[in-house]
Structures are given as C-alpha cells and as structure tokens.
C-alpha cells in the first residue's frame, strides 16, 4: 500500500487507479480475518489468489486510497472527504 501513496503523491494517478482496480474487483469476495467477522460487501482486500496474509489494516488503507482527493494523504491534513 505504501507504493500506492508514493505513486499518487508523485503524480502517477493513472498507475494508482490501475493498481487499485484489482482490489476494487475483489471487493466483498474476501472475508475479513478473525472469527468474529462475516462476509461484507464493502470489505476491500486482495483476491485470495494474490494474498499471503489478509491484513485487516489493509482495508482501511484501501478505503483511504480509493476515496481521497488526488495528492492528499490520509493524515490530519488529508483524509476522506465528506460527500
């Protein structure tokens, strides 16, 4: 996920969008890790065929990467914008 934020900040928005399509295509097809979670249509993760470890924190990073304005981070000065 770090490469997504780096490439976006360097202006490679088209490359980032292409990279994120893999995750968007698998949205809802992977169950979050842990015994308490159930399948959810909004859960973002890599497809099972590409996943070594299904990290729950990747979901948050993917949400941030797909929803934020171009060239703004997810920290206090950037973040998800209200619609």
C-alpha positions, 0 to 999 in steps of 0.5 A: 500500500505504501507504493500506492501513496508514493505513486499518487503523491508523485503524480502517477494517478493513472498507475494508482487507479490501475493498481487499485482496480484489482482490489476494487474487483475483489471487493466483498469476495474476501472475508475479513480475518478473525472469527468474529467477522462475516462476509461484507460487501464493502470489505476491500482486500486482495483476491485470495489468489494474490494474498499471503496474509489478509491484513485487516489494516489493509482495508482501511488503507484501501478505503483511504486510497480509493476515496481521497482527493488526488495528492492528499494523504490520509493524515490530519491534513488529508483524509476522506472527504465528506460527500 
